[in-house]
Amino acid sequence: MPGGAGVRRPDHPTTTRPTAVNGGLPGPESPEAREVLEAEGPGGGGPGAGVPGRTVPGAGAPERTVPEAGAPEARAPEHGVPSPTTAPPLPSDGVTAEAVLAPYLQGQAADFLRSLRLHREHSAPSDAGGQGAEAAARALRRSARRISGSLHTFRTVLDPAWADHLRTELAWLSGTLAREHAYAGRLTRLLDALHQLSGATLPAARGTKPATKPGTKPATTAAARTAGAPEAQGRAVLGVGAARAGALLERQLTLARTRAHSAALQALGSSRFHAVADAVALLASEVPLAPGTTGRGAEALLEPAERAEQRLLAAVVALPADESAEPYNEAQDAAWHQARLLLRLHRYAHEVVLGAADPVLTGAGHALDLHRDAAEAAAAAAAAARTPRIAPATAYALGVLHADQRHEVEAARAVFRETWPYATAMTAP
């Protein structure tokens, strides 16, 4: 995105160039980071990278002895083979890309295997509660998403064939396990909304004026009774149809949830899943890197992380403006869903490079999650309203429910614009 550097707030850059300070990563404004930014060539690696004869003694290497008088002086081996007392050249900052990326991926792989073991324990018939299995499934999806997202962002640093295959398999697993939870949450959301709508006063139509003047009793004129009749009739119809609409939604979404649960159990017992688990177990001990990546500085991770950030900023700029937004135009939801996925990838890249998620994007990410939930709930209400041979009162209740969820979509978009920390990106043409 042109001018992307100006989109960030100057007091809080979202991606910084890592260098070593006490074995970790320094602040974004450290002199070492500025030196790397200024002196880094097109190939990366920082100043001094690849300079002949620049060696660093290896850890625990024996001390160098002084030869006795008359003894021939030790000569360096030919053909560039390092001597036993020296190590291959390291980046000037002392931190390699492998030292930053490998521990993160290995930690997520260990969490994946730990969650899998807990899921198998709590999925036994003796576990009557089922809460432990649900929590383990959430942790399993969490680790799978982070591994898959990191493999996607840092594909150029990793073995590309291995990264593409494992990322595809983890996306399949995460999506399969997420469906059951999604259907359960959607049903709860819709039933709660129906309960609130059926017990509340319906909003008046836009552009209507009060039927009575101040100081007059509302029921003393025929005009007042006539004006209040449509609203009372609407509440009565909604009260009758809400119970039937709730029963229809519960029947449809419970069936979908049951099928998703069966599909998840089938996936967890398949040979495909066992191959994924074996690949993650190998990842916990070894991270396959791309040829030539070993020994490269941590700056090699900066370019992929910055690309993920720029894709997110470009997606936010491309979101429909408030003036052109249409609450009932579901076609506009795709751009918001894409922004949510790119925000997630940026968060994972931030975790890899800086060791923690960016806190200023927490509110924006939560708003996009609410947007996704409301949009999918509205789609479920619309699908239920298309059920053949339903009563008019049921269809009316589902229509009101659909409108309510579409207004929740608009509310989530407004919250996102308020919590998005980079105001320039929201107002760019």
N, C-alpha and C positions, 0 to 999 in steps of 0.2 A: 504494500500500500504506500503510495507516495506520501512523503512527509510523516511517516509513522513515528519518528522520534518525537515529533511535536505533539503527538496524541497523549503521550504519557505525562503524568504529573512530574514536574522536575524534582519534587521532594520524595517521590516514591517510585523509582524505576521497578518494573515488574521482573525484568531479567537482567542479571549482572554477570560480569565475567569473573569466574572463580579463580582465585590464586591462593597460595598456601599461607595461612597464619596460624601458627601453633598446630600444624597438621590439619587444619580445616580450611574454610573458605573465608576470605576477608570481606569487609564491607565494600559496597559498590563504589565508594569514592576514595579507596585507598591508593597511595602512590604506586604500589605495585600493579594494581589493575590498570591505571592510566598508562603506565609504561608498556604493558602488554598491548593495550589498544593502539598506542602510537607506533610501536616498533614491530608489530606482527605483520609478516608478509602475506602474500596471497595464499600461501600454503599453510599458514597457521604455525603453531608451535612456539611462538614467542621469540624474543631475541636470544640468539645463541643456539637455537635448536639446529641440530645437524652440523654444527661447526666441527671440523676435524680436530681430534685431539682433546676435546672437552669431555673429561670423564669425571665421575664421582665415585669415591671409594665405596665399595659395598659394605652393607651392615655386617659387623662381625668379621671383617676381613683381617687376616694376620698382619702384624706390623711389618713394615719394610725394613729389611736388614741392610746394613752397610757392608759391602764386600771388603774382604781383607786386602792388605797391600799386595799388589802383584796379581791379584785375581782378576780375571776378565770381567768387565762390567756387564751386568745383565742387559740383554737387548730385548726390545719388544718383539713379540711374534709377528710374522709377516701376514699378509692378506687380511689385515684388519681384525684378526682374532683377538679378543680381549685377554689380557693376562689374568691369572687367578686372583690378583689383588685389586682388580678394577671391575666396574660394572658398565653395562652399555650406557650411552648418553641418556640423561633424563631431561625433561623439560626444565626450563629455568625456574619455574615456580615449584618444582618438586612434586606436583600432583598430576597424575596421569588420568586420562579419560576412563581407563579401566578401573582405577581406584575409586572413582566417583560412581560410575554406572553399575559396576558389578555388585557392590554391597547392597545397593537398592533393590536390584532384581533378585538377588539371592534372599534378601529379607522378605520380599513379597512372596517368593516361592515357598519359603519356610512357613509363612502364614497360610498359604494355600493348603499345604500338606497338613498343617495342624487343624485347620477348619474342616478338611475332609475327614480326618480321624474323628473329630467331635460329631460331625454329621452322621457318620456311620454308627457311633455309639448311641446317639439320641434317636436314631431312626429305628432302633430295635423295637419289637412288639412290647417289651416290658416298659418302655418309656411312654406313659399315658398322656403326659402333658403336651408334648409336641413343641413347646416353646424353645427347648434347647436345639432341636433340629432346625427350626426357623432361624434362630440366631446364627447357627453355624452356616446355614445356606447364605445368609446375608454376608457373613465374613468371607465365605468362599467366592461370592460374586465380587466383593470388594477387591480381593487380591487379584482375581482374574482380570478385572477391568484395568487395574493399575499395570499389570504385566503387559496386557495387550496394548494399552495406550502408549507405554514406554517403548515397546517394540516398534510401534508405528512411527513415533516421533524420531527415535534415534536409530532408524533402520540403516542409515549410512555408516554408522559406527559398528553395527553388528553384522554377523553373517546374514546377508539378505535372504537367501533361500530358507534358512532355518527360521529367521524372524517372521517372514511372511506366513509360513506354514503354522507355526505355533500361534501367531496372532489370530489367524482365521479360526483355528480350533478353539481358542479361548473365547472368542466372540460368540461362537456357536454355543458353547457351554454356558456362558453368562446369560445370553438371551433365553436359552431354554429354562434355566433356573429362575429367571426374573418374571416369567409370565404368570406363574401361580401367585406370587406376591402382588403383581400388578392388578390381577382380577379381584383379589380380595380387597385391596385398597380402593379400587374403583367402586365396588359394591358398597362399602362402608361410606364412602363420600356421597354417593347418590342417595342412599337411604337417609343419611343425616340431612341432606339438602331438601329432600321431599318432606321430612318431618318439620323442618323450619318453615317451608313454604306453605304447607297446609295449615299451620297454626298461626300464621301472620297475615296481616292485612295486605291485600294485593296493591301494588303501586298504581296510582291514577294514570290515565293515559296522558301523553305529552300534549300540551296546548289546551287542556281543559281548565276551566275557571271554577272557583267555588260556587256551589249551588245556592248558598245562603249568604246574606250580608251579615256583617258583625252586629250582634244584638238581637238577632232573630233566632227562633228555635228551629232546629234542623228539620223537624217532622211536621211543621205546621202548614206547609204549602204542598200542593200536589206536584209542583215542579221539583221540590227537594226530594220528594219520594220517588219521582221518576228518575232523577239524576242518580240517586243512590241504588236504584234497582240493578243496573248492570254490574256494579261492583259486588253487591251481595250475591247476585246470581253466579258471578265468577268464583267467589269464595266457596259457594255451595258445590259447584261442579268440581272445583279442585279438591274439596274435601272428599267427595265421592270417588274421584278417579285416583287420588294419591295412594290409597290402599291397594288398588288393583295394579297401579303402575309399579309400586314397590314389590308386589308379589311377582310381577312379570320380570322385573330386573333381577330379582333374587334368583328366579328360576333360570334365566339365561346366563347370568354371570357365575352362578354356582356350578352350572354344567360346564362352562368354559374353564373354571378353576379346577374342577375335577379332572378334566382332560389334560390340563397343563400339569397337574400333579402326576398323573400317570405317565405323561411324556418325560417329566423330569426323572422319575424313578427308572424308566426304561433307558434314558440317556446315561444315568449313573451306573447302570449295570452293563452297558454296551462295551464292546471292544474298542470303540472309538474313544470313549472316555478314559479307559485304562491306558491307551496310548498317550492321551494328553497328560494324565497323572505321571506317567513314566518320564515324559519330556520335562515336566515341571520339576520332578525329583532330580533329574540331571542338571537342570538349571540351578538348583540350590547349591550345587557343588562346582559348576563350571559354566561360564558365560562365553559362548562362541563369538568371537570378534571378527570383524572384516579384516582381510589381509592388509597389513601395513598400519593397523590401528594400535598395536601393542607399542607402548612407549610414547604415544602421542600425548600432548598436554590436555588438560581438562577443557581448553578452549575449543577442542573438537566437538564438545557438547553444546557450545554456545550457539553455533549457527543453526542446528535443528531446533533448539529451544526458541530462538528468536523467530524462526519461520512459523512455529506454532503460535507464537504471540501475534505476529502480523496477520495470520489467517483469521484469528479471533477478532482483531480490531477491524479488519476489512468486512467481516460478517456483520459486526455490530453497525458499521456505517451503512451497510446495505439493508438494514431492517426498515420496514415501512414506517414512514413518519406518522405522527399522530393525526395530521390532517387527512391523510389518505387511508387511515386504518378503518376497516369495516368489521364490526363485532361478529357478524355472521358469515364472513368470508373465510372458510376453513383453508382455502388455498394459501393464505398468508401465514398459516401456522408452520409451514415447512421451513421458512427462513429462521423462525425463532427456535425450532428444534435443532437446526444446524448450528446456530449460535451456542446452544446449550452443549452440544457435543464438542465443539471447538473449545469452549470454556473448560470443559473437563480435561481435554488433552493438555491445555495450557497449565492447568493446576498440577497435573501429574509431572509435566516437564519442570515446573517450578520446584516440585518436591525432589526431583533428581538433582537438579543443579544446586539448589540452595538448602536442601534438607528439610524443608517444610512448605506447606501450602501458603499461597499468598493470602493474608488475612483480609485485605481490602476487597477481595472478590467473593467473600462468603455470602454477603447479602444478595449480590447479583445472581450467584449460583442458586441460592434458595428460591429466588423469584422465578427463575427459569424452570426449576423443578415444579413449582406450583403451576406455572403456565402449562407444562406438559400434562400434569395430572388433570387440570380443568379441561383442557382440550380433548383428552381421551375420554373423560367422563361425558362431555357434551356429545361426542361421537357415539358413545354407547347409548345415551338417551335417544338420539336420533335413530339409531338402528332399531331400538326397541319400538319406537313409534311406527316403524315401517312393518311391524308384525301384522300379518293378515288377520282380518276379522276381530279386531279389538274394539271395545266399546268406545264411543266418542268421548266419554268422560276420561277414560284412560289415556287416549291420544292427547286430550287437552292437558292433562297433568304432565305427560312426558314432554309436550311442547313448552310448557312453563319451565320445566326442569332444564331442558336444553337451553332456553334463553338465560336462565340463571347461571349455568355453567359458562356460557359464552361471555357473560358479564364478568365472571371470575377470571376468564382469560384476559380481558381488557384490564382488570385490576392488577393482575400479575405483571402485565407489560408496563403499567404505570409505576409499579414498585421497582421493576428492573431499571427503568430510566432514572428513578430517583436515587437508587443505590449504586448505579454504575459510576465508578470513580473517575473515569476519563471523560469529562464533559465535552471535550473537543470532538471526540468520535461520535457523540450523539447528535451534534449540531452540524457536522460536515455535510456539504451538499451531495 
